[in-house]
Amino acid sequence: VQLQASGGGLVQAGGSLRLSCAASGRTFRTMAWFRQAAGKEREFVARLIWSSGSVYYADSVKGRFNISGANANNTVHLQMNALKPEDTAIYYCAAQIIVGRYDYWGQGTQVTVSS
C-alpha cells in the first residue's frame, strides 16, 4: 500500500494550491488530509468518506478548502483557496480502513504561504 502526495509549493497569501493524493494497493473507507506546522502537533484538516461522500473540515479551513476525490482510482484532492500564512505546514494524506485510526500515511508535501 502506498499513498503518494503531490502539489505543494510556495504561494502568496490569498492564493490557491491544489494537493493530490493517489492511493494504491487497496481501497479505503476514508481518506483525509492532516498538516503539521513547525513546532506544532499534527492537526486534522479534512476528510472524505467514500461510501457516503460525506466530507468534514477543521474549523480553521472551512469555507476555504475543499476535499474531493474519485473513488474509482483512489485519488483525493484538496483545493486550498484564500491561503493564509498560518496555513504553512507539511500536509499529509492519510487513509483509513477501520473507524478510529488512520492506517496509512503519505510522505507529506510542503505548503508555504508568504505574507
C-alpha positions in Angstrom: 0.0 0.0 0.0 1.3 3.4 -0.9 0.0 7.0 -0.7 1.7 9.5 -2.9 1.0 13.2 -2.2 1.8 16.0 -4.6 1.0 19.6 -5.3 2.6 21.6 -2.5 4.6 24.7 -3.1 5.1 28.4 -2.3 2.2 30.8 -2.8 1.4 34.3 -1.6 -1.3 34.9 0.9 -4.7 34.9 -0.8 -3.6 32.4 -3.4 -4.6 28.9 -4.1 -3.0 25.5 -4.3 -4.3 22.0 -5.1 -2.9 19.0 -3.4 -3.5 15.4 -4.7 -3.0 12.0 -3.1 -3.1 8.8 -5.0 -3.5 5.6 -3.1 -2.5 2.2 -4.4 -2.7 -1.3 -3.2 -6.2 -1.4 -1.7 -9.3 0.6 -1.2 -10.1 2.5 2.0 -13.1 3.7 4.0 -11.9 7.2 4.4 -9.1 9.4 3.0 -8.0 12.6 4.8 -5.6 15.4 5.0 -3.6 16.4 8.0 -1.0 19.1 8.4 1.9 19.8 10.8 3.4 23.2 11.1 6.9 23.7 12.5 6.9 23.3 16.3 3.3 22.2 16.4 1.4 19.0 16.6 -0.2 17.4 13.6 -3.8 18.5 13.1 -6.7 17.3 11.1 -7.6 19.3 8.0 -10.3 17.5 6.1 -11.7 14.0 5.3 -13.8 12.3 2.7 -15.8 9.1 3.5 -16.1 7.2 0.2 -19.3 5.3 0.9 -21.4 8.3 1.7 -19.5 11.1 0.0 -19.5 12.9 3.4 -16.9 15.5 3.9 -15.6 17.1 7.1 -13.4 20.1 7.7 -11.4 21.7 10.5 -13.0 25.0 11.5 -9.8 26.8 10.6 -10.2 25.8 6.9 -13.9 25.6 6.5 -15.1 27.8 3.6 -11.6 28.0 2.1 -10.6 24.4 1.5 -12.5 21.7 -0.5 -11.8 18.0 -0.4 -12.9 15.8 -3.3 -12.0 12.6 -5.0 -12.5 9.8 -7.3 -13.2 6.5 -5.6 -12.6 4.6 -8.8 -9.0 5.5 -8.8 -8.5 6.1 -5.1 -7.4 9.7 -5.5 -8.3 12.5 -3.3 -7.6 16.2 -3.8 -7.5 19.2 -1.5 -8.3 22.5 -3.2 -7.0 25.3 -0.9 -8.2 28.8 -1.6 -7.7 32.1 0.2 -4.5 30.7 1.7 -3.1 32.4 4.8 0.4 32.4 6.3 -0.9 30.2 9.1 -1.7 27.5 6.6 2.0 27.0 6.2 2.8 23.4 7.1 3.7 20.0 5.8 0.5 18.4 4.5 0.0 14.6 4.8 -2.7 12.5 3.2 -3.9 9.5 5.2 -6.2 6.6 4.6 -8.5 4.8 7.0 -9.7 1.2 6.9 -11.4 1.0 10.3 -13.0 3.8 12.1 -10.8 5.2 14.8 -7.4 5.2 13.3 -5.6 6.1 10.1 -3.7 3.1 8.9 -1.6 4.6 6.1 0.2 7.9 5.6 1.7 9.6 2.6 5.2 11.2 2.7 4.0 14.8 3.1 4.2 17.8 0.9 5.3 21.3 1.9 2.9 24.2 1.6 4.4 27.6 2.3 2.2 30.8 2.3 4.1 34.1 2.3 2.6 37.3 3.6 
